[in-house]
Amino acid sequence: MTKKKKRKSSKNKISNLTNTILGILKKDRNQAFNYKQIAAKLGVNDASSRNQIIKKLQQLKAKQEIEEVDRGKFKAIVNTEYHTGILDLASKGNGYIISDDFEEDIFIASNNINKALDGDEVEFYAYRRKHRGKQEGEITNIIKRARTEYVGTIQIHDKKNFAFVVADSGKMYTDIFVPINKTLKAEDGDKVLVSLEDWPEKADSPNGKVIEVLGKPGEHGTEINAIMAEYGLPLEFPHEVEAFANKIDTSITEEEIAKRRDMRKDLTFTIDPKDAKDFDDALSFKVLDNGLYEVGIHIADVSHYLQPGTILDDEAYERATSIYLVDRVVPMLPEVLSNGACSLRPHEEKYTFSAVFQMNDKCEIKDQWFGRTVTYSDARFAYEEAQAIIENNPKYNLSSRAKSRDLIKLNIPKEVSLTGKEYKTKPDIAEAVLVMDRLAKKMRSTRMREGAISFDKVEVKFDLDEDANPVGVFFKTSKDANKMIEEFMLLANRKVSEFVGKKKPEKTFVYRVHDEPDQSKLAQLQNVVARFGHKLNFKDKGSISSSLNNLLKDVEGKKEQNLVDTLTIRTMSKAEYTTHNIGHYGLAFDYYSHFTSPIRRYPDVMAHRLLQQYLDGEKSANQDIYEEKCKHSSNMEYLATKAERDSIKYMQIRFMQDHENEEFLGVISGVTDWGIYIEIISNKCEGMVSVRDMKDDHYQFDQDQYAMMGKNTGTMYQLGDEVIVKVKNADLTKKHLDFYMVGKPKGSDK
């Protein structure tokens, strides 16, 4: 009988009652609660539960954690300072709050999340206790939701007249309840976009409504649209914005030309990817009578057409960036501008905004000019064509006495063509390419000496058939032609920001800044690369950059290159837009801005407007307004980058669907207590071997060695090891690739 009572008492015991009561009182700390109100919030009404609450209230009162403000009514004693921060949820339901009030993140257990979601701005208080060395806290209030829309799969319950949406995001820890009349007639199993409406206090799940049916999971169009919807990114322009853009006068008029520097007679050309549709930058080149080179960096004058206060400008600002998915571009500007009026197409006059430099053979700038121009592009090069010119004439040098229109015969092969026919362009364009390549190499060499870090990370690209199916994978690397364009764009960006940044009194401007690397991440990198025999020297700022450059050079072409490139990038702070200049660490520039891509980046449009404002002698712009615009632009860039990465991951999984049960050689790119991540060397696809599928031994995670250790055999799978894996499953819906571990290649150590 006694045992029975004990079991009953244990069964009815309210778990975590102390924290629950404190959470209720501290959430509404200006209101007093009696035991009945607390019981109602807990959803209990039996005598045992009420007695537990009454007893706990008296205990907390005795400990002076709460006070009795009226007979039977209690309030929290606020002896803890409340803080605010951003919640970062882990996939297992726990989370961390990043707060300016604390040096380290605050651990939040799943039962203290209190209906906050990933990315929410929250109020919290910190406990005195710690969790595994980290300060622990509890969320007391949600200040602002990070998002209210989620992509997921709908599950229709016809007989019960409701549905649930299971979110795709691994950080969304609850399903979303949708009444049947708010499903937008979605069918069971459809992928949908659902909007959160409210979250009743006693409900386990928030209420929502379907706002868009995206289609059937696994279909190409559905999955790409789902990626965009997941980050709240637009797919199409509103009709009224398209209509407005189509009415803009895009003609080149004599009246407007008269207001600009006319550079139509200067030799001008573009160099872009072969599949590019918009050309927002061009280069001009000539040799002056005094022997100096005059190089013009000409940028599409988007701000001429994009006027503040118009619906077109509002739409461009909201988008803030073009988005480059694996099979399409979602542009910042409508096509009439991005591919038409603002595209510096060959044999067309265009309005441009230019940075023109006079420099000697040592790349010393002797004069500079910034302003609005009109230009004429003589030719369009693909990178491959420009590269062929450079590679076929490596020893060519232009005499400093030569004039820009001197025709010098060059041995240019017929395959270097703009139209598929024999090379028809003036020979002096090739001459210009060769000289500018030589100048660019000197500028790059100077940057490296001054501490710039050379990131030439391999880009994964796909060969797609007409139905957007991936039929092959290739890697895009940066060659001399790419680097030549990069150096002159960097020159323009640096000099424009320097021109404004050094003005007195100080002027508001949009800078692209990059802080110094995180020291703890550098230490982690040092531990990892030591596995491959690389040594790093981080004793001062100069040694950090030179050491990282040597590392990146040493791993070039080796199995660990992509891993080391990725880890090195992760040590870096995130570049962002701001009006507060701190310089750009990665480029080793004291001043840097984005000026050269206004077709696809709104901050460049802002830079153009501000530069013209100051060239006209006007006063400084409102810093607070522009700082807010910078934050928005940084945030949209971040979302676009995530969407672009997700689209690559999606296409990699589609590609691997045709290779299930095939074996591949890979390199271990990550080790966790739940499994091993492997990147396939031949195609850069990354997947995971679950520790549950490693049946040949009992494996345990060794955090210190970044390894999974076999308890019985001593087999070690360590970060950077080459392994052979077999494709187990390629899940498009979850965007997850699973492998079986086959083992190590023959000749490898255990």
C-alpha positions in Angstrom: 0.0 0.0 0.0 2.8 2.4 0.9 4.6 1.6 -2.3 1.5 2.4 -4.3 1.2 5.8 -2.6 4.8 6.5 -3.4 4.4 5.6 -7.1 1.2 7.8 -7.3 3.0 10.7 -5.6 6.0 10.4 -7.9 3.7 10.2 -11.0 1.9 13.4 -10.0 5.0 15.4 -9.1 5.4 18.5 -11.3 8.9 18.5 -12.8 11.1 21.5 -12.7 8.6 23.4 -10.6 11.1 25.9 -9.1 12.2 27.2 -12.5 8.7 27.0 -13.9 7.2 29.2 -11.1 10.1 31.6 -11.3 9.7 31.8 -15.1 6.0 32.7 -14.8 6.6 35.4 -12.2 9.7 36.8 -13.9 8.0 36.9 -17.3 5.2 39.1 -16.0 7.2 40.6 -13.2 4.9 43.6 -12.7 1.9 41.3 -12.0 1.2 39.3 -8.8 0.0 35.7 -9.0 -1.8 33.4 -6.6 -1.4 29.6 -6.6 -4.7 29.2 -8.6 -3.4 31.4 -11.4 -0.1 29.6 -11.5 -1.9 26.2 -11.6 -4.0 27.5 -14.5 -0.9 28.5 -16.4 0.5 25.0 -15.8 -2.8 23.4 -16.9 -3.2 21.5 -13.6 -6.2 21.5 -11.2 -5.8 18.4 -9.0 -5.3 18.7 -5.3 -1.8 17.2 -5.3 -0.5 19.7 -7.9 -2.1 22.7 -6.1 -0.4 21.6 -2.8 3.0 21.3 -4.6 2.6 24.8 -5.9 1.5 26.2 -2.5 4.5 24.5 -0.8 7.0 25.7 -3.5 5.7 29.3 -3.2 6.4 29.3 0.5 9.9 27.8 -0.1 10.8 30.4 -2.6 9.4 33.1 -0.3 11.6 31.8 2.5 14.6 31.9 0.2 13.7 35.5 -0.7 13.5 34.7 -4.4 9.8 35.8 -4.4 7.8 38.2 -2.2 4.2 38.0 -1.0 2.8 41.5 -2.0 -0.7 40.7 -0.9 -2.3 37.8 1.0 -1.6 34.8 -1.2 -0.3 36.8 -4.1 3.4 36.7 -5.1 5.8 38.6 -7.3 9.4 37.8 -8.3 12.1 39.6 -6.5 14.1 41.0 -9.4 17.6 40.6 -8.1 18.9 39.5 -11.4 19.6 41.9 -14.2 17.8 41.2 -17.4 19.6 41.1 -20.7 18.9 41.0 -24.4 20.4 38.9 -27.2 19.9 36.8 -30.2 19.0 33.1 -29.8 21.0 30.6 -31.8 19.2 27.2 -31.7 21.0 23.9 -32.1 19.2 21.1 -33.9 18.8 19.1 -30.7 16.5 21.8 -29.2 19.0 23.5 -26.8 20.4 26.9 -27.8 22.8 29.7 -27.1 22.2 33.4 -26.7 24.7 35.8 -28.2 24.6 39.0 -26.1 26.8 42.1 -26.0 26.5 41.9 -22.2 28.6 38.7 -22.0 31.9 37.7 -23.5 30.7 34.1 -24.0 27.4 32.8 -25.3 24.7 31.9 -22.8 23.5 28.3 -22.8 19.7 27.9 -22.9 18.3 24.4 -22.1 15.3 23.3 -24.3 12.9 23.6 -21.3 14.0 27.3 -20.9 13.5 28.3 -24.6 9.9 29.3 -23.8 8.6 29.4 -27.4 11.5 31.4 -28.8 12.7 30.4 -32.2 16.1 30.5 -33.9 17.3 34.1 -34.6 14.7 35.8 -32.3 15.7 38.8 -30.3 15.0 37.8 -26.7 15.1 39.0 -23.2 16.7 36.6 -20.7 18.2 36.4 -17.3 21.3 34.4 -16.4 21.4 31.8 -13.6 24.2 31.7 -11.1 24.9 28.1 -12.1 26.7 27.0 -15.2 26.3 24.2 -17.8 29.5 22.5 -18.8 31.5 25.6 -18.0 29.1 28.0 -19.8 26.8 30.5 -18.1 23.2 29.2 -18.2 20.1 31.3 -18.6 16.4 31.3 -19.3 14.4 33.3 -21.9 11.7 35.5 -20.3 10.4 37.4 -23.2 10.5 37.4 -27.0 11.2 41.0 -28.2 11.2 40.4 -31.9 10.7 37.3 -34.1 13.5 36.8 -36.6 11.0 35.3 -39.1 7.4 34.4 -39.3 7.4 32.3 -42.5 8.7 28.7 -42.9 9.0 26.2 -45.7 7.8 22.7 -44.9 5.7 19.6 -45.9 2.0 19.6 -45.0 0.3 16.7 -43.4 -3.5 16.8 -43.9 -5.7 15.2 -41.3 -9.1 15.2 -43.1 -11.1 13.5 -40.4 -9.9 15.9 -37.7 -10.3 19.0 -40.0 -6.8 20.3 -39.5 -3.2 20.0 -40.8 0.4 20.2 -39.5 3.3 21.6 -41.4 6.6 19.9 -40.7 9.3 22.6 -41.3 12.3 21.8 -43.4 14.6 23.7 -41.1 16.4 21.5 -38.6 16.3 24.4 -36.1 12.5 24.5 -36.1 11.7 22.3 -33.1 7.9 22.1 -33.5 5.3 21.5 -36.1 2.9 24.3 -37.1 -0.8 23.8 -36.7 -3.0 24.8 -39.6 -6.8 24.8 -39.6 -8.1 23.1 -42.7 -9.7 26.3 -44.0 -6.2 27.9 -44.1 -4.4 25.2 -46.1 -4.9 27.0 -49.4 -6.1 23.7 -50.8 -2.7 22.1 -50.5 -2.6 18.4 -50.9 -1.1 16.0 -48.3 2.6 15.9 -48.8 2.9 19.2 -50.7 5.8 21.5 -49.9 4.3 24.8 -48.7 5.2 28.2 -47.3 3.4 28.8 -44.0 3.1 32.0 -42.0 2.9 32.0 -38.2 -0.2 33.7 -36.8 0.0 33.2 -33.0 1.1 30.8 -30.4 -1.5 30.3 -27.6 0.0 30.0 -24.2 -1.0 26.4 -23.5 -0.5 25.2 -27.0 2.5 23.0 -27.9 2.6 24.3 -31.5 2.1 27.7 -33.0 -0.9 28.4 -35.3 -0.3 29.3 -38.9 -1.7 29.5 -42.4 -0.4 28.4 -45.8 0.4 31.4 -47.9 1.9 29.6 -50.9 1.8 26.0 -52.3 5.3 25.4 -53.7 4.7 22.0 -55.3 5.7 18.3 -54.8 8.9 17.6 -52.8 11.8 16.5 -54.9 10.7 18.3 -58.1 13.3 20.8 -59.4 11.1 23.9 -59.5 9.6 23.1 -56.1 13.0 22.7 -54.4 14.5 25.9 -55.9 11.5 27.9 -55.1 11.5 26.4 -51.6 15.1 27.6 -51.1 14.1 31.1 -52.0 11.0 31.0 -49.8 13.0 29.7 -46.9 15.0 32.9 -46.7 12.1 35.2 -47.7 13.8 36.1 -51.0 11.7 37.2 -54.1 11.3 35.2 -57.2 9.6 37.8 -59.5 9.3 41.6 -59.7 5.9 43.1 -58.9 4.0 44.0 -62.0 4.0 47.7 -61.1 7.8 47.7 -60.7 8.3 46.1 -64.1 5.9 48.6 -65.7 7.8 51.5 -64.1 11.1 50.2 -65.3 9.9 49.7 -68.8 8.8 53.3 -69.1 12.2 54.7 -68.2 13.9 56.7 -71.0 17.1 54.7 -71.7 18.2 56.7 -74.8 21.6 58.3 -74.9 21.0 62.0 -75.5 23.3 64.9 -76.5 22.0 66.9 -73.6 23.2 64.3 -71.0 26.5 63.6 -72.8 27.3 67.3 -72.5 27.2 66.9 -68.6 29.7 64.1 -68.7 33.3 63.3 -69.6 33.2 61.9 -73.1 35.4 58.8 -73.3 33.9 57.1 -76.3 37.1 57.4 -78.3 39.2 55.6 -75.7 39.9 51.9 -76.3 37.3 50.2 -74.0 36.4 46.5 -73.5 34.8 44.1 -71.1 36.0 40.8 -69.7 33.4 38.6 -68.1 32.4 34.9 -67.7 31.4 33.4 -71.0 27.8 33.0 -69.9 27.4 36.4 -68.3 24.2 38.3 -69.3 25.0 41.7 -67.7 28.3 43.6 -68.0 28.5 46.2 -65.2 32.2 47.1 -65.6 34.6 47.9 -68.5 38.2 48.9 -68.8 39.8 51.5 -71.0 43.5 51.8 -71.8 45.8 54.2 -73.5 49.5 55.3 -73.3 49.9 59.1 -72.8 52.5 61.3 -74.5 54.3 61.5 -71.1 54.7 57.7 -71.1 52.2 57.1 -68.4 49.4 54.6 -68.8 45.8 55.9 -68.4 43.5 53.1 -67.2 39.8 53.8 -66.8 37.5 51.6 -64.7 34.0 52.2 -66.0 31.0 51.1 -64.1 27.4 51.1 -65.3 25.7 54.4 -64.1 22.8 52.6 -62.4 22.1 55.6 -60.2 21.2 57.7 -63.3 18.2 55.5 -63.8 17.5 54.4 -60.2 16.1 57.5 -58.6 15.4 57.7 -54.8 11.8 57.7 -53.8 10.6 55.6 -56.7 9.0 52.2 -56.5 11.9 50.9 -58.6 14.5 52.1 -56.0 12.4 50.8 -53.1 12.3 47.3 -54.7 16.1 47.4 -55.4 16.8 48.4 -51.8 14.6 45.7 -50.4 16.4 43.1 -52.6 19.8 44.7 -52.0 21.6 42.1 -54.1 21.2 39.7 -57.0 21.1 36.1 -56.1 23.1 33.5 -58.1 21.5 30.0 -57.8 22.9 27.0 -59.6 20.4 27.3 -62.5 19.3 30.9 -62.6 20.0 34.5 -61.5 17.4 36.4 -59.5 18.4 40.0 -60.3 18.3 43.1 -58.2 17.1 45.1 -61.1 14.5 44.4 -63.8 15.9 43.1 -67.1 15.3 46.3 -69.0 18.1 47.8 -66.8 20.3 44.8 -65.8 20.6 43.3 -69.2 19.7 46.4 -71.2 20.4 50.0 -70.4 23.0 49.3 -67.7 24.8 46.5 -69.4 28.0 47.7 -71.1 27.4 45.6 -74.2 29.9 45.7 -77.1 29.4 48.4 -79.8 27.0 50.4 -77.7 27.3 53.8 -76.0 26.5 53.8 -72.3 26.3 56.1 -69.4 29.0 55.2 -66.9 30.5 56.2 -63.6 34.3 56.1 -63.8 37.5 56.0 -61.9 40.4 57.0 -64.2 44.0 56.6 -63.1 47.3 57.7 -64.6 50.1 55.3 -63.5 53.7 54.5 -64.3 55.2 51.1 -65.0 55.7 50.6 -61.2 51.9 51.1 -60.8 52.4 54.3 -58.9 49.3 56.5 -59.2 50.3 59.9 -60.5 46.8 61.3 -61.1 43.2 60.2 -60.5 39.8 61.4 -61.6 36.3 60.3 -60.6 33.0 61.2 -62.2 30.2 60.5 -64.7 31.2 59.5 -68.2 29.9 58.2 -71.5 31.7 55.3 -73.0 31.7 53.0 -76.0 32.7 49.3 -75.6 34.9 48.2 -78.5 34.7 44.5 -77.7 33.6 41.9 -75.2 36.0 39.2 -74.0 35.2 36.0 -72.1 37.8 35.2 -69.4 38.9 32.3 -71.5 39.7 34.5 -74.5 41.6 37.0 -72.4 43.5 34.2 -70.8 44.5 32.8 -74.2 46.0 36.1 -75.2 48.0 36.2 -71.9 49.2 32.6 -72.2 50.2 32.9 -75.9 52.3 36.1 -75.3 53.9 35.7 -71.9 57.1 37.6 -72.7 55.4 40.5 -74.5 56.2 44.0 -73.2 55.0 47.4 -74.4 57.6 50.1 -74.9 56.8 53.1 -72.7 57.2 55.3 -75.9 54.5 53.4 -77.8 51.2 55.2 -78.4 47.8 53.7 -77.6 46.8 53.3 -81.2 50.0 51.9 -82.5 49.1 48.6 -84.3 51.4 45.8 -83.2 51.0 42.5 -84.9 50.4 39.7 -82.4 50.3 36.0 -82.8 46.7 35.5 -81.6 45.3 32.0 -82.4 42.0 31.7 -84.3 40.2 30.1 -81.4 40.5 33.3 -79.5 37.4 34.8 -81.0 34.4 36.8 -79.9 31.9 35.4 -82.3 33.2 31.9 -83.2 34.8 33.4 -86.3 38.3 34.6 -86.9 39.6 37.2 -84.5 38.3 40.6 -85.9 39.1 43.1 -83.1 41.8 45.7 -83.3 45.2 44.2 -82.3 45.7 47.0 -79.8 43.0 45.5 -77.5 45.2 42.4 -77.2 48.1 44.8 -76.6 46.1 46.5 -73.8 45.2 43.1 -72.2 48.9 42.2 -72.0 50.1 45.5 -70.5 47.2 45.6 -68.0 47.9 42.0 -67.0 51.5 43.0 -66.2 50.4 46.0 -64.2 47.8 43.8 -62.3 50.5 41.3 -61.3 52.6 44.1 -59.8 49.6 45.5 -57.9 48.8 42.0 -56.6 52.4 41.4 -55.6 52.3 44.7 -53.6 49.1 43.8 -51.9 50.5 40.4 -50.8 53.7 42.1 -49.4 51.5 44.5 -47.4 49.6 41.7 -45.7 46.7 40.8 -48.0 45.5 37.2 -47.8 45.1 35.2 -51.0 41.9 33.3 -51.1 41.5 31.4 -54.3 38.9 28.9 -53.2 37.7 26.4 -55.7 34.1 27.0 -56.9 31.9 24.0 -57.6 29.9 24.3 -60.9 27.5 22.0 -62.7 26.9 21.1 -66.3 23.1 21.1 -66.6 21.0 19.6 -69.4 18.0 21.5 -70.8 15.8 20.2 -67.9 18.3 21.5 -65.3 19.5 18.0 -64.5 23.1 17.9 -63.3 25.1 15.8 -65.8 28.6 16.7 -64.6 30.6 18.6 -62.1 33.5 20.9 -62.8 35.6 23.3 -60.7 36.1 27.0 -61.4 39.5 28.4 -60.6 40.8 31.9 -60.9 43.5 32.5 -63.6 45.5 35.5 -64.7 42.6 37.1 -66.7 40.2 36.8 -63.7 42.9 38.2 -61.4 43.6 41.1 -63.8 40.0 42.3 -63.6 40.0 41.7 -59.9 43.0 44.0 -59.3 41.6 46.9 -61.3 38.2 46.6 -59.6 40.0 46.5 -56.2 41.9 49.6 -57.3 38.7 51.5 -58.0 37.0 50.4 -54.8 40.0 51.3 -52.7 40.7 54.7 -54.3 37.0 55.8 -54.3 36.7 55.1 -50.6 40.0 56.7 -49.8 39.0 59.8 -51.8 35.9 60.2 -49.6 37.3 58.8 -46.4 40.2 61.3 -46.2 38.0 64.4 -46.7 37.8 66.9 -43.9 35.4 67.4 -42.3 34.5 63.7 -42.3 31.9 62.6 -44.8 29.4 59.7 -44.4 30.2 56.9 -46.8 29.4 53.2 -47.3 32.5 51.1 -46.5 33.1 47.4 -46.9 35.0 46.4 -43.8 36.7 43.3 -42.5 37.9 42.9 -39.0 40.9 40.9 -37.8 40.6 37.1 -37.4 39.3 35.6 -34.2 42.2 34.3 -32.1 40.4 31.2 -30.8 39.6 30.2 -34.3 43.2 30.7 -35.4 44.2 28.3 -32.6 41.7 25.7 -33.8 43.0 26.1 -37.3 46.5 25.6 -36.1 45.5 22.3 -34.4 43.8 21.0 -37.5 46.5 21.8 -40.1 49.2 20.3 -37.9 47.5 17.0 -38.8 48.8 17.6 -42.3 52.3 18.7 -41.3 51.7 22.4 -41.7 53.1 24.9 -39.2 51.7 28.4 -38.5 53.1 31.5 -36.8 50.6 33.8 -35.2 52.9 35.9 -33.0 51.8 39.3 -34.6 49.5 40.7 -37.2 52.1 40.5 -40.0 53.1 37.0 -39.3 49.4 35.9 -39.3 48.8 37.0 -42.8 52.1 35.7 -44.2 51.6 32.4 -42.4 48.1 32.0 -43.7 49.3 32.8 -47.3 52.0 30.3 -47.1 49.5 27.7 -45.8 47.1 28.4 -48.7 49.9 28.1 -51.2 51.3 24.9 -49.6 47.9 23.1 -49.8 47.2 24.0 -53.4 46.4 20.9 -55.4 46.6 18.6 -52.4 43.8 16.5 -51.0 43.3 18.8 -48.0 43.1 22.0 -50.1 39.3 22.5 -49.9 39.2 21.6 -46.2 42.0 24.0 -45.3 40.6 26.7 -47.5 37.2 26.4 -45.9 38.6 26.3 -42.3 40.9 29.3 -43.0 38.0 31.3 -44.3 36.0 30.4 -41.1 38.8 32.0 -39.0 38.1 35.3 -40.7 35.6 37.8 -39.4 32.6 38.4 -41.7 32.9 41.3 -44.1 30.1 43.7 -43.9 28.8 47.1 -44.9 29.0 50.0 -42.5 29.5 53.8 -42.3 32.2 53.2 -39.6 35.5 52.5 -41.3 37.9 50.1 -39.7 39.6 49.0 -42.9 39.7 45.6 -44.7 42.0 43.1 -43.0 41.8 40.4 -45.8 42.8 42.9 -48.5 45.2 44.9 -46.3 43.4 48.2 -47.2 42.9 51.1 -44.8 39.9 52.2 -47.0 37.7 50.0 -49.0 34.2 50.2 -50.5 32.0 48.5 -53.1 31.8 50.7 -56.1 32.1 48.4 -59.1 28.9 46.3 -59.3 25.8 48.5 -58.9 23.7 46.2 -61.2 23.8 43.5 -58.6 24.6 45.2 -55.3 22.7 48.1 -53.7 25.6 49.3 -51.6 27.4 50.2 -54.8 24.5 52.3 -55.8 24.7 54.1 -52.5 28.5 54.6 -53.0 27.8 56.2 -56.4 25.2 58.6 -55.1 27.4 59.7 -52.1 30.5 60.1 -54.3 28.5 62.3 -56.8 27.1 64.3 -53.9 30.5 65.1 -52.6 31.9 65.8 -56.1 29.2 68.4 -56.3 30.3 70.0 -53.1 27.3 69.1 -51.0 27.2 68.5 -47.3 27.6 65.1 -45.7 24.7 62.6 -45.8 22.9 61.5 -42.6 25.0 58.8 -41.1 22.2 57.1 -39.1 20.1 56.7 -42.2 23.0 55.2 -44.2 24.1 52.9 -41.3 20.6 51.4 -41.2 20.8 50.8 -45.0 24.2 49.2 -44.6 22.8 46.8 -42.0 19.9 45.8 -44.3 22.4 45.3 -47.2 24.6 43.1 -45.0 21.7 41.0 -43.8 20.3 40.5 -47.4 23.8 39.5 -48.6 23.9 36.9 -45.8 20.5 35.5 -46.8 21.4 35.4 -50.5 24.7 33.6 -49.7 22.8 31.0 -47.7 20.4 30.5 -50.5 23.2 30.1 -53.0 24.9 27.5 -50.8 21.7 25.6 -50.3 21.1 25.5 -54.1 24.6 24.1 -54.6 24.0 21.5 -51.9 20.6 20.6 -53.5 22.2 20.1 -56.9 25.1 18.0 -55.4 22.5 15.7 -53.9 20.6 15.5 -57.2 23.8 14.6 -58.9 24.6 11.9 -56.3 21.1 10.3 -56.7 22.4 8.7 -59.9 25.4 7.2 -58.0 23.8 5.3 -55.1 25.8 2.2 -54.0 28.9 3.5 -55.9 32.2 3.8 -54.1 34.1 7.1 -53.9 37.4 8.3 -52.5 36.9 11.1 -50.0 38.6 13.1 -47.3 37.2 13.5 -43.8 36.1 17.1 -43.4 34.5 16.9 -40.0 34.1 14.6 -37.0 31.4 14.8 -34.4 30.0 12.5 -31.7 27.1 11.5 -34.1 29.1 10.8 -37.2 31.9 11.6 -39.7 31.6 14.1 -42.5 33.4 13.2 -45.8 34.0 15.3 -48.9 34.3 13.4 -52.1 37.5 14.4 -53.8 36.3 14.1 -57.4 33.2 16.3 -57.1 33.4 18.1 -53.7 30.0 16.6 -52.6 29.9 16.3 -48.8 27.9 13.7 -46.8 27.9 12.0 -43.5 28.6 8.5 -42.2 26.4 8.0 -39.1 28.2 6.3 -36.2 25.2 4.0 -36.0 26.1 2.6 -39.4 29.7 1.8 -38.4 29.0 -1.8 -37.4 32.6 -3.2 -37.5 33.4 -1.8 -34.1 32.1 0.3 -31.2 33.3 3.9 -32.2 33.7 6.8 -29.8 34.4 10.4 -30.6 37.8 11.8 -29.5 37.4 15.5 -29.4 41.1 16.2 -28.7 42.3 14.3 -31.8 39.3 15.2 -34.1 38.8 11.5 -34.6 36.4 8.6 -34.2 38.2 5.7 -32.4 37.3 2.0 -32.6 37.2 0.6 -29.0 38.1 -3.0 -30.0 40.3 -2.7 -33.1 41.9 0.7 -32.4 40.9 1.8 -35.9 41.1 5.6 -36.1 39.2 7.9 -38.5 40.7 11.3 -38.2 40.1 14.7 -39.7 41.9 14.8 -43.0 42.2 11.1 -43.6 41.4 9.6 -47.0 38.6 7.1 -46.9 36.4 5.1 -49.3 32.7 5.6 -48.9 29.6 4.2 -50.6 26.5 6.3 -51.3 23.7 5.1 -48.9 21.0 7.7 -49.5 20.6 11.0 -51.3 17.6 12.8 -49.7 16.5 15.8 -51.7 13.8 16.8 -49.3 16.1 17.0 -46.3 19.0 18.0 -48.5 21.2 15.4 -46.8 23.7 12.9 -48.3 24.4 9.7 -46.3 27.4 7.4 -46.8 28.4 4.0 -45.7 32.0 3.7 -44.5 33.9 1.1 -46.7 37.3 1.8 -45.1 40.6 3.3 -45.8 42.5 3.0 -49.1 45.0 0.2 -49.3 48.3 1.2 -47.8 46.7 3.6 -45.3 47.5 3.4 -41.6 44.8 2.4 -39.2 
